[in-house]
């Protein structure tokens, strides 16, 4: 089955070997989405891990760097094991919540209609409930990010050379907890530093064979971009939001550094406000006026735009990339990040 819908593609630079490119199509993505949905319904959701693996294989397989495609080697079986483990964790957690809710109901029944006791019991329960939810997500999110990075990158290759993630779980956990609490204490002000610190740690531990990465962005710069973007977007009734999104994309891309054999290469963005405007507005029309059926085309356009507007500046030699990473097969965190819709990079 091939879709007949013709979609205007986003503006990206003319392809050269230096660019990261997505060559897939919305029609092919639609086929995958449709099959995944139908088989998911027939199998009562059990097909989900195989569908997820199929989607990732397609997206990675249609991603080209220096003229060669990436490959994703994860399997539905591996992801099914991770899916079951993740499901057990979630069921146990929500079972614990239900148990506490039933205990709260018993406490209400024993209050004999005393409004003060009921109010105190309700307040105590809500504090306990939100504290429990916060503790759960505060614990599970950094662990899920760490595990998903380790699994997904270990299952990704280019020219047969595996990528990898060498981060330490406890280190990432410490950064996440510290910066999250600082963000709460400062009423969200520290969030910009939180995001930058997390990105610095993750990128510094990603390996592309013998190639390493670093991130040079500063939390103060991101804070200024966010502050200016939010204020001006509000004052212009949202018009400035396209400049805001362009500044965010450029900040995240322009500060990436690639290190190879003692040399450092800058990654730069060529995104423009016009390109962002065209991408987002047309994607909105595609999704809205097809009642969601155009989502695969919108995704394809987004991947083409964001990949096509990031390039490694001259001098990087792909022929000098050599194998350094080992295999890794635990897909538990991959399923957790997808269930909670977490962006891991």
C-alpha positions in Angstrom: 0.0 0.0 0.0 1.4 3.4 -1.0 -0.1 6.7 0.0 -1.1 9.1 -2.8 -0.8 12.2 -0.7 1.8 14.6 -2.0 3.4 16.7 0.7 5.6 19.7 0.2 9.0 18.9 1.8 10.7 21.3 4.2 13.5 23.5 3.0 16.9 21.9 3.8 20.3 22.6 2.4 21.3 20.9 -0.9 22.7 17.5 0.1 26.4 17.0 0.5 28.4 14.2 2.1 28.7 16.3 5.3 25.0 16.3 6.0 22.9 14.0 8.1 19.9 13.3 6.0 16.6 11.5 6.4 15.5 9.8 3.1 12.3 8.1 4.3 8.8 9.1 3.1 5.5 9.8 4.9 3.8 7.0 2.8 6.2 4.4 4.1 5.9 5.6 7.7 2.1 5.5 7.3 2.3 1.8 6.3 4.3 1.0 9.4 2.0 3.0 11.6 -1.1 1.3 10.1 0.3 -2.2 10.4 1.5 -1.5 14.0 -2.0 -0.2 15.0 -3.9 -3.1 13.4 -1.6 -5.8 14.8 -1.6 -4.1 18.1 -5.4 -4.2 18.2 -5.5 -7.9 17.1 -2.9 -8.9 19.7 -4.3 -6.7 22.5 -1.1 -4.6 22.6 1.4 -7.5 22.7 2.7 -6.6 19.2 3.8 -3.2 20.5 7.6 -4.1 21.0 7.8 -5.6 17.5 6.0 -2.6 16.1 8.4 -0.3 17.9 11.4 -2.2 16.6 10.1 -2.1 13.1 9.6 1.7 13.3 13.1 2.3 14.6 14.6 0.0 12.0 12.9 2.1 9.3 13.8 5.5 10.7 17.5 4.5 11.3 17.7 2.7 8.0 16.5 5.8 6.1 19.0 8.1 8.0 22.2 8.7 5.9 25.5 10.2 7.1 28.3 10.8 4.7 26.3 8.8 2.1 25.9 5.6 4.2 22.8 4.5 6.1 22.5 3.9 9.8 21.2 0.5 11.0 19.2 -0.4 14.1 19.8 -4.0 15.3 17.3 -4.2 18.1 14.7 -6.9 17.9 11.1 -7.2 18.9 12.0 -10.1 21.2 14.5 -8.1 23.1 12.1 -5.2 23.4 9.2 -7.5 24.4 11.2 -8.7 27.4 11.9 -5.1 28.3 8.2 -4.3 27.7 7.1 -7.0 30.1 9.5 -5.8 32.8 8.4 -2.2 32.3 4.8 -3.2 32.5 5.4 -5.1 35.8 7.0 -2.0 37.3 4.1 0.2 36.3 1.5 -2.4 37.5 3.2 -2.8 40.9 3.4 1.0 41.3 -0.2 1.6 40.4 -1.3 -1.4 42.5 0.5 0.3 45.5 -1.4 3.5 44.7 -4.7 1.7 44.7 -3.9 0.0 47.9 -3.2 3.3 49.5 -6.5 4.8 48.1 -8.5 1.9 49.6 -6.7 2.5 52.9 -7.7 6.1 52.7 -11.3 5.2 52.1 -11.3 3.0 55.2 -9.9 5.9 57.2 -12.8 8.1 55.9 -15.4 5.5 56.9 -13.9 5.4 60.4 -14.1 9.2 60.8 -17.8 9.0 61.8 -18.5 12.1 59.7 -16.1 14.4 61.6 -15.3 17.1 58.9 -12.1 18.0 60.6 -10.8 14.4 60.6 -12.0 14.1 57.0 -10.1 17.3 55.9 -7.0 16.3 57.8 -7.1 12.8 56.3 -7.6 14.2 52.8 -4.7 16.7 53.1 -2.4 14.0 54.5 -3.4 11.6 51.7 -2.8 14.2 48.9 0.6 15.1 50.3 1.5 11.5 50.5 0.1 10.7 47.0 1.9 13.6 45.2 5.1 12.8 47.2 4.9 9.2 46.1 4.3 10.1 42.4 7.1 12.6 42.5 9.5 10.1 44.0 8.6 7.5 41.5 9.1 9.7 38.5 12.2 11.3 40.0 13.7 7.9 40.3 12.5 6.2 37.2 13.2 9.0 34.6 17.0 9.2 35.0 17.3 5.4 35.1 15.1 5.0 32.0 17.1 7.7 30.1 20.4 5.9 31.0 19.2 2.5 30.1 17.6 3.6 26.9 20.7 5.4 25.7 22.8 2.4 26.5 20.5 0.0 24.6 19.6 2.1 21.6 23.1 3.3 20.8 24.6 -0.2 21.3 22.0 -1.4 18.7 22.9 1.4 16.2 25.6 1.0 13.6 27.1 2.9 10.6 29.2 1.1 8.1 29.1 -1.8 10.6 30.6 0.4 13.4 28.5 0.4 16.6 27.7 3.5 18.5 27.7 3.4 22.3 27.0 5.1 25.6 29.5 4.9 28.4 27.7 7.0 31.1 27.5 5.7 34.7 24.0 5.2 36.0 24.8 6.7 39.4 26.4 9.8 37.9 23.5 10.5 35.7 21.1 9.9 38.5 23.0 12.3 40.8 23.0 15.1 38.1 19.3 14.6 37.5 18.2 14.6 41.1 20.5 17.6 42.0 19.4 19.7 39.1 15.7 18.8 39.4 15.6 19.8 43.0 17.5 23.0 42.2 14.9 23.7 39.5 12.1 23.2 42.0 13.7 25.4 44.7 14.3 28.2 42.2 10.8 27.9 40.8 12.0 26.7 37.5 14.7 29.3 36.9 17.5 26.7 37.1 15.8 24.5 34.5 18.0 26.0 31.7 21.1 24.9 33.6 19.5 21.5 34.3 18.9 20.9 30.6 22.4 22.0 29.6 24.1 19.9 32.3 22.2 16.8 31.3 23.0 17.3 27.7 26.7 17.8 28.5 26.9 14.6 30.5 25.0 12.5 27.9 27.0 13.8 24.8 30.3 13.4 26.6 29.6 9.7 27.1 28.3 8.9 23.6 30.8 7.1 21.3 30.7 6.7 17.6 33.4 4.2 17.3 36.6 6.1 18.3 34.8 9.5 17.8 33.7 11.4 20.9 31.4 14.3 21.5 31.1 17.3 23.9 28.6 20.1 24.4 29.8 23.7 24.9 26.5 25.4 25.6 26.0 27.5 28.8 22.9 27.4 31.0 23.0 31.2 31.2 22.7 31.5 27.4 19.7 29.1 27.3 18.1 31.0 30.2 18.3 34.3 28.1 16.9 32.5 25.0 14.0 31.1 27.0 13.3 34.4 28.9 13.4 36.5 25.7 11.4 33.9 23.8 8.6 33.5 26.3 8.2 37.3 26.9 8.3 38.3 23.2 6.1 35.4 22.2 3.5 36.6 24.7 3.8 40.2 23.6 3.5 39.4 19.9 0.6 36.9 20.5 2.8 34.0 19.5 4.4 35.5 16.3 7.8 35.6 17.9 7.6 31.9 18.8 9.1 30.9 15.4 12.2 33.0 16.1 12.2 31.5 19.6 12.2 27.9 18.3 14.9 28.7 15.7 17.1 30.1 18.5 16.5 27.0 20.6 17.4 24.6 17.7 20.5 26.6 16.8 21.6 26.7 20.5 21.3 22.9 20.8 23.0 22.2 17.5 25.7 24.9 17.3 27.2 23.9 20.7 27.9 20.3 19.7 31.5 19.4 19.1 32.9 16.3 17.4 36.4 15.0 18.4 38.4 12.8 16.2 42.1 11.9 16.6 42.9 15.1 18.5 40.9 17.3 16.2 37.7 19.1 17.1 34.9 19.8 14.6 32.0 22.1 15.1 28.4 21.1 14.3 26.5 24.0 12.9 22.8 24.8 12.2 21.5 26.3 8.9 17.9 26.5 10.1 16.0 29.7 9.4 12.9 31.3 10.8 11.2 30.8 7.4 12.1 27.1 7.4 10.7 26.7 11.0 7.6 28.6 10.1 7.0 26.5 6.9 7.7 23.2 8.8 5.4 23.8 11.8 2.5 25.6 10.0 2.3 23.0 7.2 2.7 20.1 9.7 -0.2 21.6 11.7 -2.4 21.7 8.6 -1.3 18.2 7.5 -2.2 16.7 10.9 -5.3 18.7 11.6 -7.1 18.4 8.3 -6.4 14.7 7.9 -7.7 14.1 11.5 -4.3 12.8 12.5 -3.8 10.5 9.5 -1.2 12.8 8.2 1.0 12.4 11.3 3.5 10.1 9.5 4.0 12.8 6.8 4.5 15.4 9.4 7.1 13.2 11.2 8.9 12.6 7.9 9.0 16.3 7.2 10.3 17.1 10.7 13.1 14.4 10.5 14.2 15.8 7.1 14.3 19.3 8.4 16.1 18.8 11.7 18.6 16.4 10.3 19.1 18.3 7.0 19.9 21.5 8.9 22.7 20.2 11.0 26.1 19.6 9.6 29.7 18.8 10.7 32.0 21.5 9.5 34.8 20.4 7.1 37.7 18.2 8.0 35.9 15.2 9.6 37.1 12.0 8.0 34.6 9.1 8.2 37.2 6.6 7.0 39.1 7.0 10.3 36.2 5.9 12.4 37.0 2.5 14.0 35.1 0.0 16.1 35.4 0.4 19.9 32.0 -0.5 21.4 30.5 -3.7 22.8 27.0 -5.2 22.4 24.2 -4.6 24.9 20.8 -6.3 24.9 18.7 -5.1 27.9 15.7 -3.1 26.4 13.9 -2.5 29.7 14.6 1.3 29.8 13.9 1.7 26.0 10.3 0.6 26.7 10.1 2.8 29.8 11.2 5.9 28.0 8.6 5.3 25.2 5.8 4.6 27.7 6.5 7.9 29.5 7.3 9.7 26.2 10.7 10.8 27.3 13.1 12.5 24.9 16.5 10.9 25.6 18.8 13.0 23.4 
